[in-house]
Amino acid sequence: MKPAPCRRNNTDSMATVAAARQALILLLKKGTTDLHLHTVCSDGSDTPEQLINRVIAAGLQCFAITDHDNLGAIESARAYLHSLRISDPSKILPDFIAGVELSVDLHGQELHLLAYFPLGGEQLLTTLLDEQLANRKKRNQQMIERLRELGYAIDEQAFKDAGQGATGRLQAALLLIQQGYFTSIQQAFSELLAEGKPGYIPRPRPAITTALERIHQAGGVAVLAHPALYGWCSGQSIVSRTLIENLTHLRQAGLDGVEAYHGEATPQEQQEVAAAGKVLGLMLTAGSDDHGANKDKVLLYDNKKTWPDRQELMVVGALLQQKQQGKTCYFLCRRSDPGKQAGFWELPGGKVQPPESLQEALRRELQEELAVEAHVGALETVVWHDYPDARVILAVLQADFPLDKLTLQVHDHCVMVTAVQALDLPLLPADIVLFESLRDV
């Protein structure tokens, strides 16, 4: 038995993770990427070599292989890319990132984490992956027994031979199709193998906090996969509170990024996740979750897909609220400065100027617009809206300041109104979305 790879000490791990984050950011800036791809080493249909040929044909500049719970495809991918460089040194090849997709637990809900190793070192995660694969084997044995009890004759050896790395429900589905029980993978899952169906067997998963720690100890970057699939998104222009709360919790636990642009998410869900991630300071990644022929509704990205799809502008707004005659009222100002926004009502605030925090930006804006020192509190909500010239992401923060000491600089009037009254005013579009949500509170 070969010894387990040594872990880095905490100081080395922190430095390596910081360098890996920066390396990943630089790779993301290079252009079109697809950082969520599967091969035959888990539940994809392509060999590493076949997948790389597809990536090259798609014109991608960077890609990652992220098989479930194993690194079986990584060295084959590196060797094949090396052979392509040797055979044609003039050929421009995409950058490759070693990765893995881990099943983890958050308060009883199964989530998936993508661990990326742009600087290498993925073998330091072997101990955790061995634990994951051992749990898979136990679950698979229980699943085969359950299927037999239900009348589905699954040959145990055929099941073991069906996968090259992390075997599971997909391999069971393929065998069931071969034996004539089902006509498609989707049917096998929807009727038998999906969670809540008769053939489903859960398996132990590490807590997400444990997985985050282990990824960082190995020098990797941890990104939450496809949050839209967890029921956290509203699919609307105002970001779901569930999404904000969960991403905030995970960021505090050490999460580095979120897969905003996922192949199964709607455009609205993608923008919602991206807005939340950007406000919370998380790295935003894109991944199709391509499985080749095993998942025909999700296709590998190509060089025509770029994210974000338009210019984005981060702004902050102050939500000052008071009770007046038993009703909640909000502070609004009317723009008077020349420009397209003149005459419209809005929350006071403005653009975030990096490297400002949201709170720093709002305090500065309130000083510039109202000549007031404000107490800025927690993030209340996030709204995104596509204006003709840019997508605005509005981070709404709780704020408090004296209303009797204001000096209006870019506004000509201010009022305290209920959400219903606000909607009778000519509001800026993003503020309309906000007050429609406040009206329903």
C-alpha positions as CSV (number, residue, x, y, z in Angstrom):
1,M,0.0,0.0,0.0
2,K,1.4,3.4,-1.0
3,P,1.6,6.0,1.8
4,A,-0.9,8.8,1.8
5,P,0.3,12.1,0.4
6,C,1.5,14.5,3.1
7,R,-0.6,17.5,4.0
8,R,0.8,21.0,3.9
9,N,1.1,22.9,7.1
10,N,-1.4,25.7,7.6
11,T,1.0,28.5,6.7
12,D,2.0,26.8,3.4
13,S,-1.6,25.9,2.7
14,M,-2.8,29.5,3.0
15,A,-0.1,30.8,0.7
16,T,-0.7,28.0,-1.8
17,V,-4.5,28.6,-1.8
18,A,-4.0,32.4,-2.3
19,A,-1.7,31.7,-5.2
20,A,-4.1,29.1,-6.7
21,R,-7.0,31.6,-6.4
22,Q,-5.0,34.2,-8.3
23,A,-3.9,31.7,-10.9
24,L,-7.6,30.7,-11.5
25,I,-8.7,34.3,-11.7
26,L,-6.0,34.9,-14.4
27,L,-7.1,31.8,-16.4
28,L,-10.8,32.9,-16.2
29,K,-9.8,36.3,-17.6
30,K,-8.1,34.7,-20.7
31,G,-11.4,34.1,-22.4
32,T,-13.9,31.3,-22.9
33,T,-13.8,28.5,-20.3
34,D,-15.7,25.4,-19.3
35,L,-14.7,24.3,-15.8
36,H,-17.2,21.5,-15.2
37,L,-16.7,18.4,-17.4
38,H,-17.0,14.7,-16.8
39,T,-15.3,11.6,-18.4
40,V,-15.7,7.8,-18.3
41,C,-13.8,8.0,-15.0
42,S,-17.1,8.9,-13.4
43,D,-20.4,9.4,-15.3
44,G,-19.4,10.8,-18.6
45,S,-19.3,9.0,-21.9
46,D,-16.0,10.4,-23.3
47,T,-12.5,9.2,-22.5
48,P,-10.1,12.1,-21.4
49,E,-8.7,12.1,-25.0
50,Q,-12.1,12.3,-26.6
51,L,-13.1,15.1,-24.3
52,I,-10.0,17.1,-25.0
53,N,-10.6,16.7,-28.8
54,R,-14.1,18.2,-28.3
55,V,-12.7,21.0,-26.1
56,I,-10.2,21.9,-28.9
57,A,-12.9,21.7,-31.6
58,A,-15.1,24.1,-29.5
59,G,-12.3,26.7,-29.4
60,L,-12.2,26.9,-25.6
61,Q,-9.2,28.6,-24.0
62,C,-9.4,26.9,-20.6
63,F,-11.1,23.7,-19.3
64,A,-11.2,21.5,-16.2
65,I,-12.0,17.9,-15.8
66,T,-14.1,17.4,-12.6
67,D,-15.1,13.8,-12.3
68,H,-17.0,12.7,-9.2
69,D,-14.8,11.8,-6.2
70,N,-11.8,10.7,-8.2
71,L,-8.8,12.0,-10.2
72,G,-8.6,9.1,-12.6
73,A,-8.7,11.2,-15.8
74,I,-6.2,13.8,-14.8
75,E,-2.9,12.2,-15.7
76,S,-4.3,10.8,-19.0
77,A,-5.4,14.3,-19.9
78,R,-2.0,15.8,-19.1
79,A,-0.3,13.0,-21.1
80,Y,-2.5,13.5,-24.1
81,L,-2.1,17.3,-24.1
82,H,1.7,16.8,-23.9
83,S,1.6,14.4,-26.9
84,L,-0.3,17.0,-28.9
85,R,2.3,19.7,-28.0
86,I,5.1,17.4,-29.1
87,S,3.4,16.4,-32.3
88,D,2.7,20.0,-33.3
89,P,4.5,22.7,-31.3
90,S,2.8,25.5,-33.2
91,K,-0.7,24.3,-32.2
92,I,-2.3,26.5,-29.6
93,L,-3.9,24.3,-27.0
94,P,-6.3,25.2,-24.1
95,D,-5.1,25.5,-20.6
96,F,-6.0,22.6,-18.4
97,I,-7.0,22.6,-14.7
98,A,-7.1,19.5,-12.6
99,G,-10.3,19.3,-10.7
100,V,-12.8,17.0,-8.9
101,E,-16.5,17.2,-7.9
102,L,-17.2,16.2,-4.3
103,S,-20.6,15.3,-2.8
104,V,-21.0,17.1,0.5
105,D,-23.6,17.8,3.2
106,L,-25.1,21.1,4.3
107,H,-27.8,20.7,7.0
108,G,-28.9,17.4,5.5
109,Q,-29.0,18.7,1.9
110,E,-26.6,17.2,-0.7
111,L,-24.4,19.8,-2.4
112,H,-21.6,19.5,-4.8
113,L,-18.2,21.2,-4.4
114,L,-15.8,21.7,-7.3
115,A,-12.1,21.6,-6.2
116,Y,-9.7,23.2,-8.6
117,F,-5.9,22.8,-8.6
118,P,-4.5,25.3,-11.2
119,L,-1.0,25.0,-9.7
120,G,-1.2,21.2,-9.2
121,G,-1.2,19.4,-5.9
122,E,-4.5,17.6,-6.4
123,Q,-2.9,14.3,-5.1
124,L,-2.9,15.8,-1.6
125,L,-6.7,15.3,-1.7
126,T,-6.3,11.5,-2.1
127,T,-7.2,10.6,1.4
128,L,-10.5,12.3,1.2
129,L,-11.2,10.9,-2.2
130,D,-10.4,7.4,-0.9
131,E,-13.0,7.9,1.8
132,Q,-15.6,9.1,-0.7
133,L,-14.9,6.1,-3.0
134,A,-15.2,3.7,0.0
135,N,-18.6,5.2,0.8
136,R,-19.6,4.8,-2.9
137,K,-18.8,1.1,-2.8
138,K,-20.9,0.5,0.3
139,R,-23.8,2.4,-1.2
140,N,-23.4,0.6,-4.5
141,Q,-23.6,-2.8,-2.8
142,Q,-26.8,-1.7,-1.0
143,M,-28.2,-0.4,-4.2
144,I,-27.7,-3.6,-6.1
145,E,-29.4,-5.6,-3.2
146,R,-32.3,-3.1,-3.2
147,L,-32.7,-3.4,-7.0
148,R,-32.7,-7.2,-6.8
149,E,-35.4,-7.0,-4.1
150,L,-37.5,-4.8,-6.4
151,G,-37.1,-7.4,-9.2
152,Y,-34.3,-5.9,-11.3
153,A,-31.6,-8.4,-12.0
154,I,-28.3,-6.5,-11.8
155,D,-25.1,-8.6,-12.2
156,E,-22.7,-7.3,-9.6
157,Q,-19.6,-8.0,-11.7
158,A,-21.1,-6.3,-14.7
159,F,-21.8,-3.3,-12.5
160,K,-18.2,-3.1,-11.3
161,D,-16.9,-3.4,-14.9
162,A,-19.3,-0.6,-16.1
163,G,-17.2,2.2,-14.8
164,Q,-13.5,3.1,-14.8
165,G,-13.5,5.3,-11.6
166,A,-16.4,6.4,-9.5
167,T,-19.3,4.1,-10.3
168,G,-22.8,4.8,-9.1
169,R,-26.4,5.3,-10.2
170,L,-25.5,6.1,-13.8
171,Q,-23.8,2.7,-14.4
172,A,-26.8,1.0,-12.8
173,A,-29.1,3.0,-15.2
174,L,-27.1,1.9,-18.2
175,L,-27.3,-1.8,-17.2
176,L,-31.0,-1.5,-16.6
177,I,-31.4,0.0,-20.1
178,Q,-29.3,-2.8,-21.6
179,Q,-31.5,-5.4,-20.0
180,G,-34.7,-3.7,-21.3
181,Y,-36.1,-2.3,-18.1
182,F,-35.9,1.3,-19.3
183,T,-35.4,3.1,-22.6
184,S,-33.4,6.1,-21.3
185,I,-31.2,7.2,-18.5
186,Q,-33.7,9.9,-17.6
187,Q,-36.5,7.4,-17.3
188,A,-34.4,5.1,-15.1
189,F,-33.7,8.0,-12.7
190,S,-37.1,9.5,-12.7
191,E,-38.9,6.2,-12.0
192,L,-36.3,4.3,-9.9
193,L,-32.9,5.8,-9.0
194,A,-33.5,9.4,-8.2
195,E,-33.8,10.6,-4.6
196,G,-37.1,9.6,-3.1
197,K,-37.6,6.8,-5.7
198,P,-37.7,3.1,-4.7
199,G,-34.1,2.3,-5.8
200,Y,-32.4,5.2,-4.2
201,I,-29.9,4.6,-1.5
202,P,-28.2,7.6,0.2
203,R,-24.5,7.5,1.0
204,P,-22.5,9.2,3.8
205,R,-21.2,12.6,2.8
206,P,-18.7,14.8,4.6
207,A,-19.9,18.1,6.0
208,I,-19.2,20.9,3.6
209,T,-17.0,22.6,6.2
210,T,-14.8,19.5,6.4
211,A,-14.5,19.3,2.6
212,L,-13.6,23.0,2.4
213,E,-10.9,22.6,5.0
214,R,-9.5,19.5,3.2
215,I,-9.5,21.2,-0.2
216,H,-7.6,24.2,1.2
217,Q,-5.1,21.9,3.0
218,A,-4.3,20.4,-0.4
219,G,-3.9,23.9,-1.9
220,G,-7.1,23.8,-4.0
221,V,-9.7,26.4,-4.7
222,A,-13.3,25.5,-3.6
223,V,-16.3,26.5,-5.8
224,L,-19.9,25.6,-5.1
225,A,-21.4,23.8,-8.1
226,H,-24.8,24.6,-9.7
227,P,-26.6,26.4,-6.8
228,A,-29.7,26.8,-9.1
229,L,-30.2,23.0,-8.8
230,Y,-30.6,23.2,-5.0
231,G,-33.8,25.2,-5.0
232,W,-32.1,28.3,-3.8
233,C,-32.9,30.6,-6.7
234,S,-36.1,32.6,-7.4
235,G,-35.3,33.1,-11.1
236,Q,-36.2,36.8,-10.7
237,S,-34.4,40.1,-10.7
238,I,-34.5,40.3,-6.9
239,V,-32.1,37.7,-5.5
240,S,-33.5,35.0,-3.3
241,R,-32.9,35.5,0.4
242,T,-32.2,31.8,0.6
243,L,-29.4,32.1,-1.9
244,I,-27.9,35.1,-0.2
245,E,-28.0,33.5,3.2
246,N,-26.5,30.2,2.1
247,L,-23.7,31.8,0.1
248,T,-23.0,34.2,3.0
249,H,-22.7,31.2,5.3
250,L,-20.5,29.2,3.0
251,R,-18.2,32.2,2.2
252,Q,-17.7,32.6,6.0
253,A,-16.8,28.9,6.1
254,G,-14.2,29.4,3.4
255,L,-15.9,29.0,0.1
256,D,-13.8,30.7,-2.7
257,G,-16.3,30.9,-5.5
258,V,-19.6,29.9,-7.0
259,E,-20.5,28.3,-10.4
260,A,-22.7,31.1,-11.6
261,Y,-23.0,30.0,-15.3
262,H,-24.1,26.4,-15.2
263,G,-25.4,24.5,-18.2
264,E,-28.8,23.6,-16.6
265,A,-29.5,27.0,-15.1
266,T,-31.8,29.4,-16.9
267,P,-30.4,32.8,-18.0
268,Q,-32.3,34.4,-15.1
269,E,-30.9,32.0,-12.6
270,Q,-27.4,32.5,-13.9
271,Q,-27.7,36.3,-13.5
272,E,-29.2,35.8,-10.0
273,V,-26.3,33.6,-8.8
274,A,-23.8,35.9,-10.5
275,A,-25.3,39.0,-8.8
276,A,-25.2,37.3,-5.4
277,G,-21.7,36.0,-5.8
278,K,-20.4,39.3,-7.0
279,V,-21.9,41.2,-4.1
280,L,-20.5,38.7,-1.6
281,G,-17.0,38.8,-3.2
282,L,-17.0,35.2,-4.5
283,M,-15.2,34.2,-7.6
284,L,-17.6,33.5,-10.5
285,T,-17.0,30.4,-12.7
286,A,-18.7,28.8,-15.7
287,G,-19.3,25.1,-16.3
288,S,-21.5,23.3,-18.6
289,D,-21.6,20.0,-16.6
290,D,-21.1,18.1,-19.9
291,H,-21.4,14.3,-19.6
292,G,-21.1,13.6,-23.3
293,A,-23.8,11.2,-24.6
294,N,-24.9,10.5,-21.0
295,K,-26.6,13.9,-20.6
296,D,-27.8,15.1,-23.9
297,K,-29.6,18.2,-22.7
298,V,-26.3,19.8,-21.5
299,L,-23.7,20.6,-24.1
300,L,-20.0,21.6,-23.8
301,Y,-19.5,25.3,-24.0
302,D,-17.8,26.9,-27.0
303,N,-15.9,30.1,-27.8
304,K,-19.1,31.9,-28.6
305,K,-20.1,31.8,-24.9
306,T,-18.6,34.5,-22.7
307,W,-19.6,35.7,-19.2
308,P,-20.8,38.1,-18.2
309,D,-22.6,38.7,-21.4
310,R,-22.5,42.5,-21.0
311,Q,-20.9,45.2,-19.0
312,E,-21.8,45.1,-15.3
313,L,-22.0,47.9,-12.8
314,M,-22.0,47.4,-9.1
315,V,-23.9,50.0,-7.1
316,V,-25.0,50.4,-3.4
317,G,-28.3,51.8,-2.1
318,A,-29.2,52.9,1.4
319,L,-32.4,51.4,2.9
320,L,-33.4,53.7,5.7
321,Q,-36.8,52.7,7.2
322,Q,-38.9,54.1,10.0
323,K,-42.3,53.4,11.5
324,Q,-44.8,56.2,10.9
325,Q,-48.4,55.8,12.1
326,G,-47.9,52.1,12.3
327,K,-46.6,51.8,8.7
328,T,-43.1,51.1,7.5
329,C,-41.8,54.0,5.5
330,Y,-38.6,54.3,3.4
331,F,-36.4,57.2,2.5
332,L,-36.2,58.2,-1.2
333,C,-34.6,61.0,-3.1
334,R,-35.3,62.6,-6.5
335,R,-32.4,63.1,-8.9
336,S,-31.9,66.6,-10.1
337,D,-28.5,66.4,-11.8
338,P,-28.4,66.5,-15.6
339,G,-28.6,63.1,-17.2
340,K,-31.0,60.3,-18.0
341,Q,-31.9,59.7,-14.3
342,A,-33.0,63.3,-13.6
343,G,-36.5,63.4,-12.2
344,F,-36.5,59.8,-11.1
345,W,-36.8,58.7,-7.5
346,E,-34.2,56.3,-6.0
347,L,-32.5,55.0,-2.8
348,P,-29.5,57.3,-2.1
349,G,-26.2,55.6,-3.0
350,G,-24.1,55.1,-6.1
351,K,-21.2,53.2,-7.7
352,V,-18.8,51.0,-5.8
353,Q,-15.2,52.0,-6.5
354,P,-12.8,49.0,-6.0
355,P,-11.2,48.1,-3.7
356,E,-14.0,49.6,-1.5
357,S,-16.2,47.3,0.5
358,L,-20.0,47.8,0.1
359,Q,-20.2,49.6,3.4
360,E,-17.3,51.9,2.6
361,A,-18.8,52.8,-0.8
362,L,-22.2,53.6,0.7
363,R,-20.8,55.7,3.5
364,R,-18.8,57.7,0.9
365,E,-21.8,58.1,-1.4
366,L,-24.1,59.3,1.4
367,Q,-21.4,61.9,2.4
368,E,-21.1,63.1,-1.2
369,E,-24.9,63.1,-2.0
370,L,-26.4,64.2,1.4
371,A,-23.4,65.6,3.3
372,V,-24.2,63.2,6.2
373,E,-22.3,60.7,8.3
374,A,-24.3,57.5,8.2
375,H,-24.3,54.2,10.1
376,V,-24.3,51.5,7.5
377,G,-25.5,48.0,8.5
378,A,-25.9,44.6,7.0
379,L,-26.8,43.6,3.4
380,E,-30.6,43.6,3.1
381,T,-31.0,42.3,-0.5
382,V,-29.6,42.3,-4.0
383,V,-31.4,43.4,-7.2
384,W,-30.1,43.2,-10.8
385,H,-31.5,44.9,-13.8
386,D,-30.5,45.2,-17.5
387,Y,-30.4,48.9,-18.5
388,P,-29.8,49.7,-22.2
389,D,-26.1,50.4,-21.6
390,A,-25.2,48.0,-18.7
391,R,-26.4,45.5,-16.2
392,V,-26.7,47.1,-12.8
393,I,-26.3,45.0,-9.7
394,L,-27.8,46.9,-6.7
395,A,-26.7,45.9,-3.2
396,V,-29.2,47.3,-0.8
397,L,-27.8,47.8,2.7
398,Q,-29.5,48.9,5.9
399,A,-28.6,52.4,6.9
400,D,-29.4,55.1,9.4
401,F,-28.6,58.8,9.5
402,P,-30.3,62.0,10.8
403,L,-32.9,63.3,8.4
404,D,-32.8,66.9,9.8
405,K,-29.2,67.6,8.8
406,L,-29.2,66.8,5.1
407,T,-27.6,68.9,2.4
408,L,-28.9,67.7,-1.0
409,Q,-26.1,67.7,-3.6
410,V,-27.5,65.7,-6.6
411,H,-31.2,65.5,-5.5
412,D,-33.8,68.2,-5.3
413,H,-36.3,66.5,-2.9
414,C,-36.5,63.7,-0.4
415,V,-39.5,61.9,1.2
416,M,-40.5,59.1,3.6
417,V,-43.1,56.9,1.9
418,T,-44.5,53.4,2.2
419,A,-43.6,50.8,-0.4
420,V,-47.1,51.3,-2.0
421,Q,-46.6,55.0,-2.2
422,A,-43.1,54.6,-3.6
423,L,-44.5,52.6,-6.5
424,D,-46.7,55.6,-7.4
425,L,-43.6,57.6,-8.0
426,P,-41.4,57.5,-11.1
427,L,-38.8,55.1,-9.7
428,L,-35.7,53.9,-11.5
429,P,-36.3,50.3,-12.8
430,A,-34.1,48.5,-10.2
431,D,-35.8,50.4,-7.4
432,I,-39.2,49.3,-8.8
433,V,-38.2,45.7,-8.4
434,L,-37.1,46.4,-4.8
435,F,-40.3,48.2,-3.8
436,E,-42.5,45.6,-5.4
437,S,-40.9,43.0,-3.1
438,L,-41.2,45.3,-0.1
439,R,-44.9,45.9,-0.8
440,D,-45.5,42.2,-0.3
441,V,-43.7,42.0,3.0
